[in-house]
């Protein structure tokens, strides 16, 4: 997942991506993090499975920290990256956007 984010930041720095192509890697990262709760189940369970999301949920319960801030933080960062990149050709028009993305990733 981190590799996908690194690729998009580097491609943005080199101005090799444009338009909405920059959003697809972020969607892939989110899919890898969240996973598929439907695997072999008729009723999906949020905390079932071996995805990073499910493991973080399990640890939050195990350590009695209530809501899982780790999952919230990861998904919020992905949403922020997507928001920055959805500004249309931002990698070409903004010479500093890759640095902004690097601090998020």
Buried (B, 14 or more C-beta within 10 A) or exposed (E): BEEBBBEBBBBBBEBEBBEEEBBEBBEBBBEBBBBEBEEEEEEEEEBBBEBBBBBBBBEBEEEEEEEBEBBEEBBEBBEBBBEBBEEEBBBBEBEEBBEBBBEEB
